[in-house]
Amino acid sequence: MDNLGTIGTTEEQIELLDVATNFCRDKSPIEKVRALIDDDLGYDPDVWREIGELGWLAIAIPEEHDGVGLSMAEVVPIAEQMGRNLLNTPFGSTTLAAQVLLAGGTEAQKSQWLPKIAAGTAATLALQEDNGDWDLTNIDAQAVVSGDSVTLSGKKQFVVWANSAELIIASVKIDGDVRFALIDRSAISDAALRREAVIDETVRSYELTLDGLTVSTDALLDGARTRETLEAIDLAGSLIHSAEMTGGTQAVIDYTIEYLNTRKQFDKIIGSFQALKHPTVENYVEYEKSRTHLYSAAHCFSDQGRGEVAVRMAASQAHGTYSHAADRAIQFHGAFGFTHDCDAQLYRRQAIFKGALNGDAAWHRAKLSDLLFD
Amino acid sequence: MADKPNAAELKEYADEADAWFKENTVRDPGFMLPLTFMEVSTDQQFDFLRDWQRKVYEAGYLGASWPKEYGGGGMHSDYQRAATRAMKKYDAPIMINAIGNGWAGPLILDLGTEEQKQKYIKPMLSAEEIWCQGFSEPENGSDLGNAQLKAVKDDDEYVLNGSKIWTSLGDRAKYMILLARTDFDASNKYAGLSFFLNPMDVDGITTTKIKKLTGEYGFVQCFFTDARVPSDCLFGGEGNGWQMAMKTLEYERGAKVKPVGGYFVKELDVMDIVELAKNSKRGGKPLLDDPVMRDKMTQFMIDIQALNLNNTRRRMPQLMQDRPMGLPLMNKLARTDLVQRLTEFSLEFQGSKAGYYVGDENAVDDGYWHRSYLNSFSATIGGGTSQIQKNIIGEHALGLPKTR
């Protein structure tokens, strides 16, 4: 089986890991995460500005477009530490939008948007529809080309951070083929965006009605590169989500351990009971496997063949592990675990949302099996 | 310290090793070869593996980085690693003297006297002197610290009384690393223990074979009845037995003493299982067309890949900062459990033929998978059960309070 990858790091990746570890911990204490749940915007604009100033949105953008010229491998430690501290901002959706532009954008589109994104402009994608299918080609939204104008119709769901994004990249079908349209946020009326009630309260997500929107044909991504564009969404998206989920897993296990080390029952610290200790160890073992897969996926990301295997392994492992570790975190906190005040639910809800957005563990395994056995 | 070889030197050595193992490796001697040192049951198997280890040692491909003055090759450990890679490449049989080369040898090289090093190391490498381990007792398994075999000093001898059990190669060994109680009034149970390099060929030590769940033999119970051993067999001083026993576990990581090389346990080749699955049918269709089996096999591939990559990540401190002990401590638990689940899974492929066993001509791969599954319990129980491993990880990597 020659499509199994290896693991390695870059110097820049490790430097960024150190910086991001401190930054995310300092900027996103849990009280602040909870305060932002009730905030319309959903994140601290000052922190978002700092993220832009640090150049983190520019990391995987080439220098010719004012980026840093590194790769997705260097994005991973940042996304990981953000997930670990529930520092939820448009970072993930913006990074992904840049990768989509790089995969399928024309030179003019890249020149127009990538320098802006590199400087801190938020962007997002509009992919999901009412059928709930993770197959991104199974969509009903339409676009009709007439002269140099394109008229869009249909509805998109789970357009995260659409409230903040200046650019929304939507998938539609033109004459039966999947295409991507760049929509300037200013062209979208407030009525076309409906805030969705989603299970992860730390994210902002919107339904987008495309009916009546028109864009120029210049705003369509290169139709000859649709396959590459879909692949970029799938793989870069999975890598970012895997990183965030792996960070979240670490945090929820640490949170559980802290409780097991302080709570007393029957005159004993409950962490001494094997009924709690052993499953916590099992979750920790799975977490370390997640992190190993994550940094392998980062390392192999741009390798043809190996990259996809590594990313899908990471995505499957990360989602399965995050879900289970957070599920047990609720249970092991006893009655307190059943409350909104207990942080375990934040992680459990986020794991569900991440899986919903990006494909759950079983979905990635199914994709992986085709790569491994056929 | 031996010099690190340059690329050309290393390649020359690796090529030689490759050629040697290509020429000399016997993979099918006409009888089933044990996959681990715990599975040696017949004289034929024992003689073959002992000869094989001697041959490898004499060719310079075992103990290549152990000190020359005691019988090793005195070379940089990169050389030994290259030799081990060649062994693996040709799927060479295991090294049989696991307790000697993996546990006793490093302990003696680390803490032994000059005389002990001169005496024990070379015949251990050549497998002329086989070693076994006497830790577990019939009444004290997971609670190793409570070992009760009694060692009473009498002049220049110790008199041993008690029993050790689950001793692999116990009936064939020249020496045993032995955990015995020298002080029954010590302040705690650990402080009363002492460690011995104990000769097995003395009056008063007898062994009884134990039949394993596989139907084969491979380990014994050892009875000590007024057995007298010289007092200089004591190692590390009276009362330090627990520390010595724990030290033997540390050498596995090779931090203090260069690893002897080779392997004592054959790793399961996952591709063999994938092949088996691909060649199996269910309901007239390829097994891997069945979505349930396909999903399970994929999950196993994810797990296997994670553990293989963990071995690389272990050597990357930049990715080990939060809980540096985590990966090293979990390796045994994760690996042995995975092998158990995977070999069990392989039986599911076989349909009705899962009912055959070693010895029947219709058995799939001569019963290899059944035997591997049943033998996998030696690794999830021996050397600290998986349940004890979880206590160790919980307490030492996660900082949870002790289970008492």
Interface residues (C-beta under 8 A of the other chain):
Chain A: M1 L4 T6 I7 T9 I14 L17 Q250 I257 L260 N261 K268 I269 G271 S272 F273 Q274 K277 H278 T280 V281 E282 Y284 V285 E288 K289 R291 T292 H293 Y295 S296 M313 S316 Q317 A362 R365 A366 L368 S369 L372 F373
Chain B: M271 V274 K278 L288 P291 R294 D295 M297 T298 Q299 M301 I302 D303 Q305 A306 L307 L309 N310 T312 R313 M316 Q318 L319 D322 G326 L327 M330 L333 A334 Q387 K390 N391 I393 G394 A397 L398 G399 L400 P401 K402 T403 R404
